[in-house]
């Protein structure tokens, strides 16, 4: 319905559309094809992935903890906890890039499917991602597989997830 209404608005008889379908001029145009959604999600995930670790890094520095502990913990998703520090950091980088790009694409799809502001969708998405990543997986029954993640303080990790969603939403609002 939204797609047809917008195609009709672009037609010659736009006055008739505004009289009979006043919401038609307010509806977001649908993107034809998935390329724009996909690339927008990748861009949002890339930017948010680079910046969103700042809350936990600042917390680690302020409390005298290891600022790279979260990166090694991400590597624990791919490698056992007793793997070497360099291997865990490398695996953590790969994991973080993949998850950031994936969640950025999911948020881009969510933004396109709602009329809410992209930043609001991003914040809600960041909270949902935190609930899944930290609540269900890391601290749920499966979390026994990832002791390095369970050892991290939860508050800064939630802040990272909220920052990710907010930044991704901001990037998506621009494009």
Backbone as a chain_set.jsonl record, in Angstrom:
{"seq": "XXXXXXXXXXXXXXXXXXXXXXXXXXXXXXXXXXXXXXXXXXXXXXXXXXXXXXXXXXXXXXXXXXXXXXXXXXXXXXXXXXXXXXXXXXXXXXXXXXXXXXXXXXXXXXXXXXXXXXXXXXXXXXXXXXXXXXXXXXXXXXXXXXXXXXXXXXXXXXXXXXXXXXXXXXXXXXX", "coords": {"N": [[0.823, -1.193, 0.0], [1.9, 1.309, 0.847], [3.92, 1.623, -1.034], [2.576, 1.707, -3.525], [0.964, 3.961, -3.112], [2.9, 5.977, -2.977], [4.054, 5.864, -5.511], [1.889, 6.742, -6.955], [1.627, 9.344, -6.038], [3.747, 10.585, -7.246], [2.802, 10.805, -9.745], [0.839, 12.563, -12.265], [-1.506, 13.588, -11.135], [-1.457, 14.835, -8.41], [-2.909, 16.451, -6.65], [-5.422, 15.239, -6.315], [-4.649, 12.942, -4.952], [-3.74, 14.009, -2.526], [-6.128, 14.953, -1.464], [-7.74, 12.622, -1.16], [-6.036, 10.76, -0.033], [-4.436, 11.731, 2.389], [-2.274, 10.917, 3.983], [-0.53, 9.833, 2.234], [1.434, 11.514, 1.22], [3.14, 11.711, 3.315], [4.324, 9.318, 3.785], [7.216, 7.266, 3.894], [9.279, 6.841, 1.034], [9.555, 3.729, -0.587], [12.425, 1.697, -0.862], [13.708, 0.539, -3.808], [14.803, -2.56, -4.328], [17.466, -4.184, -2.508], [19.95, -3.178, -2.18], [20.577, -0.518, -1.267], [19.628, -0.578, 1.376], [21.236, -2.585, 2.429], [23.874, -1.601, 2.075], [23.676, 0.758, 3.563], [23.223, -0.289, 6.097], [25.62, -1.652, 6.49], [27.399, 0.511, 6.525], [26.437, 1.907, 8.778], [26.838, -0.033, 10.766], [29.619, -0.272, 10.631], [30.611, 2.3, 11.367], [29.412, 2.599, 13.91], [30.45, 0.347, 15.164], [33.147, 0.986, 15.432], [33.175, 3.16, 17.197], [31.557, 2.535, 19.385], [32.642, 1.062, 21.502], [33.711, 2.748, 23.327], [32.461, 3.505, 25.894], [32.878, 1.205, 27.647], [35.653, 0.994, 27.487], [36.535, 3.43, 28.576], [35.494, 3.1, 31.14], [36.974, 0.889, 32.002], [39.566, 1.998, 32.028], [39.18, 3.998, 33.961], [38.675, 2.515, 36.242], [40.916, 1.035, 36.597], [41.104, -1.384, 35.303], [41.848, -3.825, 32.72], [41.923, -2.415, 29.563], [41.698, -3.844, 27.219], [40.324, -6.114, 27.775], [37.642, -6.528, 27.056], [37.846, -6.82, 24.296], [39.346, -9.171, 24.114], [37.485, -10.823, 25.319], [35.47, -10.845, 23.397], [36.802, -12.315, 21.489], [36.667, -14.742, 22.716], [34.315, -15.802, 21.887], [34.906, -17.187, 19.615], [37.243, -18.629, 20.17], [38.712, -20.784, 22.691], [38.809, -19.827, 26.19], [41.34, -20.09, 27.258], [43.1, -19.636, 25.226], [45.852, -17.948, 23.635], [46.696, -14.493, 24.37], [47.122, -12.738, 22.151], [45.946, -14.222, 20.086], [43.297, -14.278, 20.984], [42.708, -11.531, 20.892], [42.922, -11.036, 18.122], [40.908, -12.766, 17.141], [38.811, -11.584, 18.487], [38.653, -9.098, 17.201], [37.854, -9.891, 14.608], [35.39, -11.081, 15.24], [34.032, -8.891, 16.354], [33.853, -7.116, 14.17], [32.283, -8.644, 12.373], [29.893, -9.025, 13.877], [29.139, -6.352, 14.315], [28.692, -5.363, 11.696], [26.651, -7.089, 10.92], [24.572, -6.59, 12.883], [24.235, -3.878, 12.331], [23.106, -3.977, 9.788], [20.716, -5.294, 10.385], [19.515, -3.318, 11.993], [19.252, -1.312, 10.054], [17.312, -2.439, 8.389], [15.198, -2.484, 10.197], [14.806, 0.26, 10.631], [13.903, 1.053, 8.12], [11.43, -0.144, 8.076], [9.721, 1.163, 9.767], [8.035, 4.11, 10.989], [9.196, 5.548, 12.934], [11.734, 7.667, 14.401], [15.061, 7.266, 13.21], [17.173, 7.281, 15.139], [15.824, 6.732, 17.509], [14.892, 4.167, 16.942], [17.36, 2.963, 16.753], [18.357, 3.205, 19.414], [16.472, 1.65, 20.806], [16.94, -0.728, 19.452], [19.629, -1.17, 20.174], [19.281, -1.659, 22.914], [17.779, -3.999, 22.753], [19.612, -5.682, 21.473], [21.575, -5.77, 23.455], [20.119, -7.119, 25.414], [19.817, -9.615, 24.201], [22.505, -10.393, 23.548], [23.931, -10.084, 26.023], [22.128, -10.73, 28.119], [20.602, -13.13, 27.399], [22.496, -14.784, 26.055], [25.327, -14.429, 26.982], [25.091, -14.37, 29.806], [23.271, -16.289, 30.273], [22.311, -19.794, 30.126], [24.03, -20.658, 28.053], [26.215, -19.113, 28.428], [28.221, -20.247, 29.933], [30.077, -21.21, 28.235], [31.561, -19.044, 27.568], [33.523, -17.702, 29.472], [35.12, -15.404, 29.67], [33.554, -13.324, 28.756], [31.489, -13.37, 30.613], [32.906, -12.495, 32.806], [33.208, -9.785, 32.516], [32.231, -6.481, 33.61], [28.771, -5.779, 33.7], [27.317, -3.346, 33.327], [28.963, -1.375, 31.842], [29.113, -2.815, 29.454], [26.456, -2.918, 28.608], [26.138, -0.184, 28.2], [27.883, 0.118, 26.023], [26.449, -1.298, 24.056], [24.092, 0.255, 23.894], [25.237, 2.631, 23.003], [26.157, 1.728, 20.528], [23.699, 1.229, 19.169], [22.582, 3.819, 19.186], [24.477, 5.33, 17.734], [24.502, 3.926, 15.3], [21.83, 4.372, 14.534], [21.936, 7.151, 14.208], [23.701, 7.359, 12.037], [22.171, 6.032, 10.108], [20.067, 7.82, 9.915], [21.051, 9.824, 8.386], [21.242, 8.896, 5.832]], "CA": [[0.0, 0.0, 0.0], [2.748, 2.489, 0.892], [4.667, 1.707, -2.278], [1.636, 2.133, -4.569], [0.573, 5.339, -2.82], [3.985, 6.896, -3.31], [4.168, 5.912, -6.969], [0.779, 7.537, -7.457], [1.9, 10.735, -5.7], [4.682, 11.104, -8.237], [2.085, 10.936, -11.01], [0.411, 13.902, -12.65], [-2.676, 14.046, -10.393], [-1.102, 14.811, -6.988], [-3.954, 17.11, -5.841], [-6.435, 14.235, -6.006], [-4.078, 12.056, -3.943], [-3.71, 14.715, -1.24], [-7.498, 15.039, -0.956], [-8.256, 11.309, -0.785], [-5.031, 10.015, 0.728], [-3.518, 12.743, 2.925], [-1.075, 10.315, 4.561], [0.345, 9.337, 1.175], [2.579, 12.388, 1.023], [3.992, 11.607, 4.493], [4.89, 7.98, 3.857], [8.566, 7.143, 3.343], [9.336, 6.071, -0.202], [10.168, 2.418, -0.449], [13.637, 1.506, -1.626], [13.574, -0.565, -4.765], [16.0, -3.381, -4.21], [18.016, -4.265, -1.173], [21.324, -2.689, -2.163], [20.7, 0.665, -0.421], [19.454, -1.012, 2.763], [22.392, -3.377, 2.817], [25.05, -0.744, 2.204], [23.431, 1.652, 4.684], [23.427, -1.075, 7.308], [27.058, -1.897, 6.639], [28.022, 1.775, 6.935], [26.031, 2.174, 10.16], [27.531, -0.999, 11.617], [31.056, 0.022, 10.643], [30.864, 3.495, 12.177], [29.025, 2.311, 15.297], [31.38, -0.642, 15.702], [34.418, 1.627, 15.779], [33.029, 4.134, 18.278], [30.687, 2.101, 20.485], [33.381, 0.463, 22.608], [34.249, 3.802, 24.174], [32.029, 3.47, 27.301], [33.552, 0.172, 28.444], [37.074, 1.305, 27.533], [36.713, 4.498, 29.565], [35.233, 2.506, 32.45], [38.13, 0.062, 32.352], [40.678, 2.883, 32.372], [38.859, 4.707, 35.202], [38.676, 1.584, 37.375], [42.184, 0.318, 36.652], [40.995, -2.693, 34.651], [42.494, -3.96, 31.421], [41.031, -1.895, 28.526], [41.551, -4.807, 26.123], [39.614, -7.304, 28.254], [36.418, -6.726, 26.266], [38.247, -7.329, 22.977], [39.686, -10.593, 24.296], [36.239, -11.531, 25.61], [34.812, -11.074, 22.104], [37.528, -13.429, 20.88], [36.228, -15.961, 23.397], [33.194, -16.356, 21.127], [35.468, -18.081, 18.598], [38.342, -19.437, 20.707], [38.575, -21.06, 24.132], [39.305, -18.768, 27.071], [42.756, -20.267, 27.559], [43.932, -19.336, 24.047], [46.78, -16.848, 23.885], [46.143, -13.143, 24.361], [47.118, -12.226, 20.775], [44.937, -14.959, 19.318], [41.982, -13.806, 21.424], [42.521, -10.179, 20.355], [42.668, -11.164, 16.687], [39.566, -13.347, 16.998], [37.865, -10.57, 18.952], [38.489, -8.123, 16.126], [37.028, -10.503, 13.561], [34.045, -11.242, 15.782], [33.406, -7.583, 16.513], [33.524, -6.602, 12.832], [31.157, -9.408, 11.83], [28.676, -8.721, 14.628], [28.771, -4.95, 14.086], [28.102, -5.236, 10.357], [25.381, -7.816, 10.929], [23.566, -5.848, 13.644], [23.968, -2.639, 11.604], [22.176, -4.303, 8.709], [19.415, -5.551, 11.021], [18.95, -2.021, 12.365], [18.845, -0.62, 8.828], [16.03, -3.015, 7.972], [14.187, -2.038, 11.158], [14.542, 1.678, 10.377], [13.108, 1.155, 6.885], [10.098, -0.719, 8.262], [8.946, 1.907, 10.75], [8.012, 5.56, 10.801], [9.895, 6.157, 14.061], [13.029, 8.281, 14.093], [16.125, 6.254, 13.177], [17.944, 7.223, 16.379], [14.978, 6.029, 18.478], [14.954, 2.751, 16.57], [18.703, 2.517, 17.11], [18.454, 3.044, 20.87], [15.681, 0.461, 21.149], [17.674, -1.871, 18.912], [20.8, -1.393, 21.029], [18.802, -2.301, 24.145], [17.394, -5.38, 22.417], [20.853, -6.418, 21.211], [22.181, -6.011, 24.769], [19.339, -8.157, 26.086], [20.137, -10.904, 23.575], [23.941, -10.703, 23.689], [24.383, -10.17, 27.408], [21.156, -11.404, 28.974], [20.289, -14.51, 27.014], [23.65, -15.593, 25.652], [26.515, -14.389, 27.843], [24.795, -14.66, 31.21], [22.31, -17.376, 30.317], [22.934, -21.126, 30.187], [25.118, -20.791, 27.076], [27.323, -18.275, 28.858], [29.309, -21.047, 30.516], [31.089, -21.401, 27.184], [32.278, -17.791, 27.37], [33.826, -17.135, 30.791], [35.708, -14.071, 29.582], [32.446, -12.371, 28.625], [30.8, -13.335, 31.91], [33.75, -11.806, 33.793], [33.162, -8.34, 32.306], [31.128, -5.792, 34.283], [27.627, -5.716, 32.783], [26.914, -1.965, 33.046], [29.67, -0.797, 30.698], [28.778, -3.548, 28.235], [25.14, -2.407, 28.194], [26.393, 1.156, 27.655], [28.438, -0.085, 24.672], [25.357, -1.699, 23.157], [23.242, 1.423, 23.682], [26.005, 3.539, 22.145], [26.13, 1.155, 19.184], [22.393, 1.496, 18.57], [22.413, 5.257, 18.991], [25.359, 5.762, 16.639], [23.99, 3.329, 14.054], [20.622, 5.112, 14.18], [22.342, 8.468, 13.705], [24.248, 7.161, 10.685], [21.05, 5.695, 9.224], [19.196, 8.987, 9.711], [21.679, 10.695, 7.383], [21.243, 8.357, 4.493]], "C": [[0.869, 1.258, 0.0], [3.445, 2.701, -0.45], [3.785, 2.238, -3.403], [1.251, 3.584, -4.352], [1.669, 6.309, -3.229], [4.205, 6.962, -4.816], [3.068, 6.796, -7.548], [1.005, 9.022, -7.169], [2.826, 11.363, -6.728], [4.022, 11.298, -9.599], [1.604, 12.361, -11.228], [-0.676, 14.451, -11.722], [-2.414, 14.041, -8.887], [-2.141, 15.497, -6.115], [-5.022, 16.11, -5.423], [-5.93, 13.29, -4.915], [-4.099, 12.736, -2.585], [-5.104, 14.822, -0.639], [-7.95, 13.688, -0.428], [-7.307, 10.518, 0.103], [-4.03, 10.994, 1.344], [-2.238, 12.154, 3.511], [-0.076, 9.896, 3.482], [1.571, 10.215, 0.983], [3.545, 12.317, 2.195], [4.717, 10.283, 4.594], [6.286, 7.973, 3.249], [8.504, 6.413, 2.009], [10.044, 4.745, 0.034], [11.404, 2.331, -1.337], [13.427, 0.33, -2.56], [14.869, -1.335, -4.775], [16.572, -3.284, -2.815], [19.411, -3.653, -1.071], [21.5, -1.501, -1.221], [20.562, 0.293, 1.05], [20.707, -1.721, 3.265], [23.61, -2.489, 3.021], [24.878, 0.253, 3.339], [23.65, 0.949, 6.006], [24.892, -1.37, 7.555], [27.783, -0.63, 7.099], [27.697, 2.084, 8.392], [26.747, 1.237, 11.127], [29.013, -0.715, 11.725], [31.367, 1.22, 11.538], [30.563, 3.211, 13.648], [29.98, 1.307, 15.936], [32.704, -0.048, 16.131], [34.287, 2.464, 17.052], [32.352, 3.56, 19.529], [31.407, 1.435, 21.649], [33.931, 1.48, 23.594], [33.758, 3.739, 25.626], [32.763, 2.423, 28.14], [35.065, 0.416, 28.531], [37.36, 2.393, 28.568], [36.478, 3.971, 30.984], [36.426, 1.667, 32.904], [39.313, 0.925, 32.77], [40.433, 3.585, 33.709], [38.939, 3.801, 36.428], [39.957, 0.771, 37.48], [42.129, -1.087, 36.07], [41.725, -2.664, 33.31], [41.551, -3.449, 30.329], [40.837, -2.845, 27.341], [40.797, -6.072, 26.54], [38.358, -7.576, 27.434], [36.745, -7.27, 24.877], [38.632, -8.804, 23.066], [38.423, -11.41, 24.58], [35.454, -11.796, 24.325], [35.491, -12.22, 21.357], [37.155, -14.767, 21.478], [34.995, -16.569, 22.728], [33.678, -17.365, 20.085], [36.503, -19.054, 19.15], [38.095, -19.743, 22.182], [39.25, -19.965, 24.964], [40.8, -18.89, 27.344], [43.663, -20.095, 26.337], [44.826, -18.14, 24.384], [46.125, -15.486, 23.727], [46.066, -12.569, 22.941], [46.063, -12.915, 19.918], [43.541, -14.493, 19.695], [41.706, -12.393, 20.908], [42.208, -10.209, 18.868], [41.261, -11.706, 16.427], [38.5, -12.358, 17.452], [37.613, -9.504, 17.912], [37.602, -8.65, 15.016], [35.582, -10.621, 14.016], [33.332, -9.902, 15.861], [33.007, -6.985, 15.167], [32.294, -7.321, 12.286], [29.849, -9.074, 12.552], [28.22, -7.287, 14.385], [28.12, -4.768, 12.721], [26.753, -5.94, 10.282], [24.287, -7.063, 11.664], [23.263, -4.514, 12.973], [22.98, -2.86, 10.477], [20.786, -4.598, 9.262], [18.751, -4.231, 11.415], [18.507, -1.228, 11.137], [17.512, -1.147, 8.322], [14.914, -2.552, 8.912], [13.815, -0.575, 10.923], [13.656, 1.831, 9.142], [11.68, 0.661, 7.069], [9.243, 0.033, 9.272], [8.991, 3.394, 10.438], [8.689, 6.288, 11.963], [11.226, 6.753, 13.612], [14.13, 7.215, 14.141], [16.929, 6.152, 14.468], [17.137, 6.496, 17.462], [14.964, 4.53, 18.201], [16.311, 2.181, 16.955], [18.866, 2.289, 18.598], [17.687, 1.805, 21.315], [16.374, -0.806, 20.648], [18.906, -2.196, 19.738], [20.42, -2.069, 22.335], [18.418, -3.754, 23.887], [18.632, -6.243, 22.155], [21.559, -6.737, 22.534], [21.444, -7.123, 25.501], [19.668, -9.537, 25.524], [21.585, -11.295, 23.867], [24.335, -10.969, 25.139], [23.421, -10.971, 28.281], [20.967, -12.861, 28.636], [21.529, -15.353, 26.756], [24.774, -15.589, 26.685], [26.225, -14.795, 29.288], [23.683, -15.694, 31.362], [23.03, -18.711, 30.371], [24.095, -21.308, 29.207], [26.367, -20.039, 27.51], [28.47, -19.027, 29.5], [30.423, -21.291, 29.513], [32.004, -20.186, 27.047], [32.602, -17.133, 28.711], [34.436, -15.735, 30.74], [34.632, -12.995, 29.44], [31.716, -12.244, 29.952], [31.589, -12.56, 32.957], [33.707, -10.288, 33.648], [32.035, -7.712, 33.13], [29.993, -5.524, 33.289], [27.289, -4.276, 32.386], [27.643, -1.338, 31.864], [29.371, -1.522, 29.382], [27.407, -3.129, 27.702], [25.311, -1.016, 27.583], [26.992, 1.074, 26.249], [27.342, -0.417, 23.67], [24.413, -0.525, 22.871], [23.944, 2.45, 22.802], [26.005, 3.037, 20.703], [24.81, 1.492, 18.494], [22.18, 2.963, 18.272], [23.235, 5.746, 17.803], [24.885, 5.192, 15.309], [22.727, 4.054, 13.603], [20.94, 6.485, 13.624], [22.903, 8.373, 12.288], [23.119, 6.869, 9.7], [20.135, 6.881, 8.979], [19.755, 9.924, 8.648], [21.528, 10.165, 5.958], [20.022, 7.628, 4.2]], "O": [[0.604, 2.183, -0.768], [3.544, 3.827, -0.936], [4.2, 3.121, -4.153], [1.213, 4.362, -5.305], [1.375, 7.37, -3.779], [4.515, 8.032, -5.341], [3.293, 7.515, -8.521], [0.615, 9.87, -7.972], [2.698, 12.546, -7.043], [4.616, 11.887, -10.502], [1.932, 13.259, -10.453], [-0.76, 15.665, -11.538], [-3.085, 13.313, -8.154], [-2.254, 15.16, -4.937], [-5.477, 16.139, -4.28], [-6.702, 12.881, -4.048], [-4.443, 12.102, -1.586], [-5.247, 14.786, 0.583], [-8.501, 13.623, 0.671], [-7.746, 9.694, 0.905], [-2.895, 11.083, 0.877], [-1.211, 12.832, 3.532], [1.089, 9.633, 3.781], [2.637, 9.717, 0.62], [4.666, 12.813, 2.091], [5.633, 10.137, 5.404], [6.52, 8.597, 2.213], [7.744, 5.455, 1.871], [11.022, 4.675, 0.778], [11.405, 2.85, -2.454], [13.015, -0.749, -2.134], [15.909, -0.82, -5.185], [16.203, -2.404, -2.037], [19.99, -3.614, 0.015], [22.462, -1.464, -0.454], [21.31, 0.801, 1.885], [21.171, -1.483, 4.379], [24.303, -2.61, 4.03], [25.853, 0.568, 4.021], [24.204, 1.533, 6.937], [25.355, -1.342, 8.695], [28.668, -0.688, 7.953], [28.578, 2.477, 9.157], [27.209, 1.665, 12.185], [29.606, -0.894, 12.789], [32.274, 1.164, 12.368], [31.36, 3.543, 14.526], [30.284, 1.41, 17.125], [33.319, -0.52, 17.087], [35.19, 2.472, 17.888], [32.569, 4.071, 20.628], [30.804, 1.262, 22.708], [34.551, 1.108, 24.591], [34.575, 3.906, 26.532], [33.224, 2.733, 29.239], [35.687, 0.082, 29.538], [38.312, 2.289, 29.341], [37.184, 4.354, 31.917], [36.834, 1.735, 34.063], [39.989, 0.623, 33.754], [41.36, 3.751, 34.501], [39.238, 4.267, 37.528], [40.076, -0.089, 38.352], [43.023, -1.895, 36.322], [42.157, -1.612, 32.839], [40.463, -4.003, 30.175], [39.912, -2.666, 26.549], [40.649, -6.997, 25.741], [38.045, -8.731, 27.147], [36.0, -8.09, 24.341], [38.281, -9.594, 22.189], [38.304, -12.552, 24.136], [34.842, -12.854, 24.18], [34.829, -13.002, 20.674], [37.303, -15.806, 20.835], [34.666, -17.729, 22.978], [32.947, -18.285, 19.717], [36.629, -20.175, 18.659], [37.343, -19.029, 22.845], [40.149, -19.272, 24.487], [41.457, -17.889, 27.631], [44.858, -20.378, 26.408], [44.552, -17.409, 25.337], [45.119, -15.346, 23.031], [45.052, -11.978, 22.57], [45.374, -12.273, 19.124], [42.687, -14.329, 18.823], [40.575, -12.091, 20.525], [41.325, -9.487, 18.403], [40.521, -11.173, 15.601], [37.415, -12.299, 16.875], [36.481, -9.048, 17.751], [36.71, -7.952, 14.536], [34.66, -10.298, 13.268], [32.167, -9.788, 15.481], [31.928, -6.407, 15.045], [31.368, -6.679, 11.791], [28.819, -8.864, 11.911], [27.021, -7.039, 14.26], [27.101, -4.087, 12.607], [25.821, -5.441, 9.651], [23.186, -6.905, 11.136], [22.124, -4.054, 13.041], [22.11, -2.023, 10.236], [19.786, -4.195, 8.669], [17.554, -4.049, 11.193], [17.485, -0.542, 11.184], [16.67, -0.37, 7.873], [13.806, -2.262, 8.461], [12.642, -0.211, 11.006], [12.748, 2.663, 9.134], [10.802, 1.019, 6.283], [8.145, -0.417, 9.601], [9.869, 3.87, 9.719], [8.746, 7.518, 11.971], [11.768, 6.382, 12.571], [14.122, 6.358, 15.023], [17.328, 5.055, 14.858], [17.701, 5.731, 18.245], [15.018, 3.722, 19.128], [16.402, 1.048, 17.429], [19.451, 1.288, 19.01], [18.189, 1.007, 22.106], [16.392, -1.828, 21.335], [19.202, -3.366, 19.978], [21.136, -2.946, 22.818], [18.697, -4.632, 24.703], [18.685, -7.401, 22.57], [22.079, -7.838, 22.715], [22.069, -7.973, 26.135], [19.784, -10.509, 26.271], [21.856, -12.387, 24.369], [24.996, -11.964, 25.439], [23.85, -11.795, 29.089], [21.149, -13.731, 29.487], [21.605, -16.503, 27.188], [25.133, -16.644, 27.207], [27.027, -15.486, 29.915], [23.211, -15.939, 32.472], [24.232, -18.758, 30.634], [25.042, -22.037, 29.503], [27.459, -20.304, 27.007], [29.578, -18.5, 29.6], [31.567, -21.545, 29.888], [33.092, -20.284, 26.48], [32.012, -16.107, 29.05], [34.276, -14.961, 31.684], [34.787, -11.885, 29.948], [31.364, -11.141, 30.369], [31.004, -12.023, 33.897], [34.124, -9.572, 34.559], [30.995, -8.339, 33.329], [30.24, -5.09, 32.164], [27.003, -4.017, 31.217], [26.993, -0.813, 30.961], [29.378, -0.904, 28.318], [27.219, -3.001, 26.492], [24.695, -0.706, 26.563], [26.644, 1.875, 25.381], [27.315, 0.124, 22.565], [23.986, -0.336, 21.732], [23.311, 3.071, 21.947], [25.869, 3.824, 19.767], [24.804, 1.982, 17.365], [21.653, 3.313, 17.217], [22.735, 6.494, 16.963], [24.868, 5.899, 14.301], [22.566, 4.325, 12.413], [20.296, 6.941, 12.679], [22.607, 9.216, 11.441], [23.11, 7.397, 8.588], [19.485, 6.947, 7.936], [19.019, 10.728, 8.075], [21.674, 10.916, 4.994], [19.865, 7.105, 3.096]]}, "num_chains": 1, "name": "protein.A"}
